[in-house]
Each structure stands twice: as C-alpha cells, then as structure tokens.
Amino acid sequence: MMSMMNGPMMGVMMAGGGVVLLLVLTLLVLSLMALVKFLRSPR
C-alpha cells in the first residue's frame, strides 16, 4: 500500500510545496515593491 502510494503522493506533495513557495515568493516581492513605493513617496 505504502509503496504504491509513494510515487503519486510524493509528486502531489512536491507540486503543492512548489505552488506554496511560488505564492509566498510572489507575496514577498509584492510587499517589497509596495514598501519601496511607500518609502519613495514624498511625505
């Protein structure tokens, strides 16, 4: 059972991790850009 499920489950887990990583990276970049824009704006 475990050996049968190992292949597909590992692929799904890796794909999910990649998607989460991409999402976090996008959020980080967006927040960084917003921060730079906020700091550069004349106050």
LUMPAKOL-276701 format. One record per residue (C-alpha): x, y, z. Coordinates in steps of 0.1 Angstrom, whole numbers, padded with zeros to 4 digits, always signed. Each point is the difference from the previous one (the first is absolute). Layout:
XYZ...
end
This chain:
+0000+0000+0000+0027+0025+0011+0023-0008-0030-0029+0003-0024-0011+0034+0014+0036+0013+0003+0005+0011-0036-0032+0021-0006-0001+0013+0036+0036+0013-0002-0008+0017-0033-0031+0016+0014+0018+0011+0031+0029+0015-0020-0024+0018-0024-0019+0014+0030+0032+0011+0016+0011+0017-0032-0033+0018-0003+0002+0012+0036+0036+0011-0005-0010+0019-0031-0029+0017+0018+0022+0010+0029+0027+0013-0023-0026+0021-0020-0014+0014+0033+0035+0009+0012+0009+0018-0033-0034+0018+0000+0004+0012+0036+0036+0010-0007-0011+0021-0031-0028+0016+0021+0025+0008+0027+0025+0016-0024-0028+0020-0016-0012+0011+0034+0035+0011+0011+0007+0018-0033-0032+0020+0001+0006+0036+0013-0014+0005+0035
end
